[in-house]
Amino acid sequence: MTTRSLSRTNRLRMVRALLTDDALERPVFYRIHRSVSPDATVFAVSGDMDSEHAAQLEELLAQEPDVRILLDLRDVTLVDRAAVRFLAGAECARIRIVNCPEYVRSWIAGERDGN
């Protein structure tokens, strides 16, 4: 078996191919863990929360019976504006948000004050 070394031009083409927008996108980690206690249903959210993830969480919350719901954001690492809007709306709908990162809490307050 013989191996060919890549010419400088071919190496540059390979690097360009690897550095496309698709290759640079990092995988998004997002998880929702649901647990039930006698007094509330808790949704522990972790990872990056974007509009798609907020929509998924909204669907899950809509399926819950009329019980007290807590959103635990202890392990949320990043949120986008759509997620902040969702969280602000969730609080208005009497869903309690706990362990919220301070930067997310200030964005939620800003979103609420802006409406």
PESUL-V286044 format. One record per residue. RES is the residue in one small letter. SS is DSSP state (@ for helix, = for strand, . for the rest). Layout:
res: [RES,RES]
ss: [SS,SS]
This chain:
res: [m,t,t,r,s,l,s,r,t,n,r,l,r,m,v,r,a,l,l,t,d,d,a,l,e,r,p,v,f,y,r,i,h,r,s,v,s,p,d,a,t,v,f,a,v,s,g,d,m,d,s,e,h,a,a,q,l,e,e,l,l,a,q,e,p,d,v,r,i,l,l,d,l,r,d,v,t,l,v,d,r,a,a,v,r,f,l,a,g,a,e,c,a,r,i,r,i,v,n,c,p,e,y,v,r,s,w,i,a,g,e,r,d,g,n]
ss: [.,.,.,.,.,.,.,@,@,@,@,@,@,@,@,@,@,@,.,.,@,@,@,@,.,.,.,.,.,=,=,=,=,=,=,=,.,.,.,.,=,=,=,=,=,=,=,=,=,.,@,@,@,@,@,@,@,@,@,@,@,@,.,.,.,.,.,.,=,=,=,=,=,=,=,=,=,=,=,.,@,@,@,@,@,@,@,@,@,@,@,@,.,.,.,=,=,=,.,.,.,@,@,@,@,@,@,@,@,@,@,@,@,@,.]
